Amino acid sequence: MGSADGQVLAFAADNGAQRWHADVKGEILSAPAVSEQEVVVRTVDGKLRALAIADGHELWSAEQQIPRLTLRGTAAPVVARDLAISGFDNGRVLAVSLADGGTVWDSPVSPAHGRTELERLNDIDAAVKVLGEEVFVAGFQGRAAMLALDSGQIWWTRDVSSYRGVDVDDDQMYVSTSQGELVALKRRSGIEVWRNPLLKLRSLSAPAVVGDFVVVADLEGYVHWFDRVTGTLAGRVKSGGDRVTNPPLSVEGNLYVITDQGDIVALHGTPVASRAANAGAAAEAPPAPGG
């Protein structure tokens, strides 16, 4: 795990005893990625560092130039095959070799636009999603895109603003937009399939695919299930009462949610409301923020 004061700590899985700690001299706001030999961390100063999993000594570092004004947050790195992949606050996605940190590819997914620094914000603050030979990503005030894993070539882009992240199934890519809309795009082409504005301005988490549904959580701790095919609301449940900003985690049909206050909630089963009820109570808007 990483900390805001630049510490990376490793613990024994069986008893929780601390094995080592390392000081990377940079604030860490996202989870490290772990491979067989390396731990890869992203710091707010634009650096991607690899530490030896055995004792925490630094193996290599890579860096991107960061704009003066950025969102509060950093993308969690992802390990795929022999690459470490991460988005950066300049709208680029960087893939480096796990072996030595050398750049394999560097793709400008979300170029900055506008005249002021606010208009030019284009952070990629969420982890990319790797599925097979493809990399999926979305940036703030920028684009959603699909890239080739081996080369970083951009196959398609769509104008979508997101700072939370994406999830992907065999057919579609799902994005929680910065305005609180849930959007489904065709995985192979980026064509929009559906868009649901029901949770607009509710500060959604990244989506998670769970069975026949795509799930998001919001600023008041509600967890919402949407039909993957139609985008209609299928049901919701209160996870506790606190904001959820971390992505829900889907594992073997179960959904795990951690609130910003540190409560962990496990959910199992299908939504209470049936699909046929979408035209009725299940399709009603959730309570207004603060209501």
Stockholm file with secondary structure:
# STOCKHOLM 1.0

chainA/1-291         MGSADGQVLAFAADNGAQRWHADVKGEILSAPAVSEQEVVVRTVDGKLRALAIADGHELWSAEQQIPRLTLRGTAAPVVARDLAISGFDNGRVLAVSLADGGTVWDSPVSPAHGRTELERLNDIDAAVKVLGEEVFVAGFQGRAAMLALDSGQIWWTRDVSSYRGVDVDDDQMYVSTSQGELVALKRRSGIEVWRNPLLKLRSLSAPAVVGDFVVVADLEGYVHWFDRVTGTLAGRVKSGGDRVTNPPLSVEGNLYVITDQGDIVALHGTPVASRAANAGAAAEAPPAPGG
#=GR chainA/1-291 SS CBCTTSEEEEECTTTCCEEEEEECSSCCCSCCEECSSEEEEECTTSEEEEEETTTCCEEEEEECCCCSSCCSCCCCCEEETTEEEEECTTSEEEEEETTTCCEEEEEECSCCCSSSTTTTCCCCCSCCEEETTEEEEEBTTSEEEEEETTTCCEEEEEECBCSSCEEECSSEEEEECTTSCEEEEETTTCCEEEEECTTTTSCCCCCEEETTEEEEECTTSEEEEEETTTCCEEEEEECSSSCCCSCCEEETTEEEEECTTSCEEEEESCCSSCGGGGGTGGGSCCCCTTC
#=GC SS_cons         CBCTTSEEEEECTTTCCEEEEEECSSCCCSCCEECSSEEEEECTTSEEEEEETTTCCEEEEEECCCCSSCCSCCCCCEEETTEEEEECTTSEEEEEETTTCCEEEEEECSCCCSSSTTTTCCCCCSCCEEETTEEEEEBTTSEEEEEETTTCCEEEEEECBCSSCEEECSSEEEEECTTSCEEEEETTTCCEEEEECTTTTSCCCCCEEETTEEEEECTTSEEEEEETTTCCEEEEEECSSSCCCSCCEEETTEEEEECTTSCEEEEESCCSSCGGGGGTGGGSCCCCTTC
//
